[in-house]
Amino acid sequence: MRTVSFKTRSSRTYHFQTPSGVFSFGEIDKATRILIEHAIIDGLRLLDLGCGYGVIGVVLKGEYPDLEVFMSDINSRATEFAKINAKNNNANVIVKQGAFYEPWENEKFDMILMNPPMAAGKKVVLRMIAESIEHLNQNGSLQVVAYHNKGGSYVKRAMMEVFKNVTDIHKEGGIRIYRSIKV
């Protein structure tokens, strides 16, 4: 296990224990950093889907204390550490273990944020996008970060198919954040 830190623009520093066997062990990956720094916070109920050890949800809860933050991951070790990291950073969030939207079958959100598990394959990522619309409130947004030339282009196309709209809200070093709104 390694501890890593994330310093925000507001100069607050968050510390995370990163367990082996979980994505981005020993570091906070660039795409996650970009999503945290450039996500559009346009509501109060946020789902961090595929939360890993909790960086996105924990930091955004700390920066936006009025948010209700929900986090889930299929990996039980990831959710165990997301809970530890939330507690260690004084972030009052709800973390559940489960695949896709199973833990949230009766919940709706204003925002769903994800750094999708591209290594899990296209089928998994496309399902995460396709099912998101059923878990968004009216005018809710799905925001996905990806390397455009390493799967991001199909992510963008899928978001357009599901939502009939998609915009690039940030581009940096081959990484893009795509945003679709449920209208």
C-alpha positions in Angstrom: 0.0 0.0 0.0 1.1 3.5 -0.8 -0.2 6.9 0.3 -0.7 9.6 -2.3 -1.8 13.2 -2.1 -4.1 15.4 -4.2 -3.8 19.2 -3.8 -6.7 21.3 -5.1 -6.7 24.8 -6.6 -8.1 25.9 -3.2 -4.8 24.6 -1.7 -6.5 21.9 0.3 -4.6 18.6 0.3 -6.3 15.2 0.4 -4.5 12.0 1.2 -5.3 8.5 -0.1 -4.2 5.1 0.8 -3.8 3.1 -2.5 -4.1 -0.6 -2.3 -2.4 -3.0 -4.8 -4.8 -4.6 -7.2 -6.8 -1.5 -7.7 -6.6 0.9 -10.6 -3.9 3.7 -10.3 -2.0 2.0 -7.4 0.5 4.4 -5.9 -0.5 7.4 -7.9 -3.5 9.5 -8.9 -3.8 9.2 -12.7 -3.9 12.2 -15.0 -7.4 11.6 -16.3 -8.8 11.5 -12.8 -7.0 14.8 -11.9 -8.4 16.4 -15.0 -12.0 15.3 -14.3 -11.9 16.6 -10.7 -10.5 19.9 -11.8 -12.9 20.5 -14.7 -16.1 18.7 -13.9 -19.2 20.8 -14.1 -21.0 20.7 -10.7 -24.6 21.4 -11.6 -26.7 19.8 -8.9 -26.6 18.3 -5.5 -26.6 14.5 -6.0 -23.4 13.1 -7.5 -22.6 9.4 -8.3 -18.9 8.5 -8.8 -19.4 5.3 -10.7 -16.3 2.9 -10.7 -14.9 5.0 -7.8 -11.8 2.9 -7.2 -10.2 4.0 -3.9 -12.3 7.1 -3.9 -10.4 10.1 -5.2 -13.1 11.7 -7.3 -16.0 11.5 -4.8 -13.9 12.3 -1.8 -12.2 15.4 -3.3 -15.5 16.8 -4.8 -17.3 16.3 -1.5 -14.5 18.2 0.3 -14.6 21.0 -2.3 -18.4 21.1 -2.5 -19.7 20.3 1.0 -23.3 20.6 0.1 -23.1 17.7 -2.4 -24.6 14.4 -1.6 -21.9 12.0 -2.9 -22.6 8.3 -3.7 -19.7 6.1 -4.8 -19.5 2.5 -6.0 -17.2 0.0 -7.6 -17.3 -3.7 -8.5 -14.1 -4.3 -6.7 -14.7 -4.9 -3.0 -11.1 -4.0 -2.1 -11.6 -0.6 -3.9 -14.8 0.1 -2.0 -13.1 -0.9 1.3 -10.4 1.7 0.6 -12.9 4.3 -0.6 -14.5 4.1 2.8 -11.2 4.4 4.6 -10.1 7.3 2.4 -13.5 9.1 2.9 -13.1 8.7 6.7 -9.5 9.8 6.7 -10.5 13.0 4.7 -13.6 13.7 6.7 -15.8 13.2 3.7 -19.4 12.1 4.5 -20.2 10.0 1.5 -22.0 6.8 0.8 -19.9 3.9 -0.6 -21.3 0.6 -1.9 -19.9 -2.4 -3.7 -21.6 -3.6 -6.8 -21.5 -3.9 -10.6 -22.8 -1.1 -12.8 -25.8 0.5 -11.3 -26.9 -2.4 -9.1 -26.3 -0.6 -5.8 -28.4 2.3 -7.0 -31.3 0.6 -8.7 -33.9 3.0 -7.1 -31.7 6.2 -7.1 -31.5 9.2 -9.4 -28.6 11.6 -9.6 -28.0 15.1 -10.9 -24.5 14.1 -12.1 -22.7 10.9 -12.8 -19.0 11.1 -13.2 -16.7 8.4 -14.4 -13.2 7.6 -15.4 -14.4 4.3 -17.0 -12.4 1.1 -16.8 -11.2 1.0 -20.4 -9.1 -2.1 -19.6 -12.4 -4.0 -18.8 -13.4 -3.7 -22.4 -15.7 -1.8 -24.7 -18.8 -3.8 -23.7 -18.4 -2.8 -20.1 -17.9 0.9 -20.8 -20.7 1.0 -23.3 -23.1 -0.5 -20.7 -22.0 2.0 -18.1 -22.9 4.8 -20.5 -26.2 3.2 -21.8 -27.6 2.6 -18.3 -26.7 6.0 -17.0 -29.6 7.8 -18.5 -32.0 5.8 -16.3 -30.3 7.0 -13.2 -30.2 10.7 -14.0 -32.7 13.3 -13.0 -34.1 15.5 -15.8 -31.3 17.9 -16.9 -28.8 15.7 -15.1 -25.4 15.2 -16.7 -23.1 12.3 -17.5 -19.4 13.4 -17.5 -16.9 10.9 -18.7 -13.1 11.4 -19.0 -11.0 9.4 -21.5 -8.0 9.5 -23.7 -9.7 10.5 -27.0 -7.4 8.2 -29.2 -7.6 5.3 -26.8 -11.3 4.7 -26.7 -12.6 8.2 -26.0 -13.9 8.5 -29.5 -16.3 5.5 -29.1 -17.3 6.8 -25.7 -18.3 10.1 -27.3 -20.2 8.3 -30.0 -22.0 6.2 -27.4 -23.0 9.2 -25.4 -24.4 10.9 -28.5 -26.4 7.8 -29.3 -27.9 7.5 -25.8 -28.4 11.2 -25.0 -28.7 12.8 -28.5 -26.2 15.4 -27.3 -22.5 15.5 -26.2 -20.0 18.2 -25.8 -16.3 18.3 -25.0 -16.0 20.4 -21.9 -12.2 20.1 -21.5 -9.3 19.0 -23.6 -5.8 18.5 -22.3 -2.9 16.3 -23.4 -5.0 13.9 -25.4 -7.6 13.6 -22.6 -11.1 14.9 -23.0 -14.1 15.2 -20.7 -17.3 14.5 -22.5 -20.6 15.7 -21.1 -24.2 14.7 -22.1 -27.4 16.0 -20.5 -30.7 14.1 -20.0 -33.3 16.4 -21.7 
